[in-house]
């Protein structure tokens, strides 16, 4: 389950990083988020999977030398990191997003019929 969330974050993060737009299924229908802040959040989201994988590999490698099994601690730390990143992204996107209003047809109020 955690891996699925990390893969979703990787895909959405890479999309946001390259296009500077957050996908609508992340921010909600009727809203849009664009710009440099979205690229920064995309980089954070995309770095989650490689960062956690590197952390797990390093902990496992160090645990092999110290003769203990770090599996439980690495899993708990991974869950904690995913939750923290999800909260950071959610709170930041709530502040960045703006309502996407469709263009309205022009209204001519000064035209009088003859």
C-alpha positions, 0 to 999 in steps of 0.5 A: 500500500505504501509503495502504491502511494509512493508511485502515485506521488512519483507520477504526479510529482514528475508531471508537476515538475515538468509542466508546472501544473498539478494534476486536477485529480490531486488538487480537486475538481474546479481548482488549478495550481500552477507556477514555481511553488508547484514545481517545488512540491513536484520535486518533493513528491518525486523525491519521496520514492528514491529517498525512502528506498535509499534510506531503507537500503542504507539502514539494511546495509548498516544493520547487516554490519551491526547484527540486528534487523532494522525492518520494523524501524525502517517500515515505521520510519517510511510510513512516517515520512510518507505521512509527513510529505502527504500533509506538507503537499496537502496543506501547501496545495490548499494555499496555492490552488485557485478556483478555475473559472471557465471563461464567460461570454461577454455581456453587452449592457450598453446596447439598447434595442431600436 
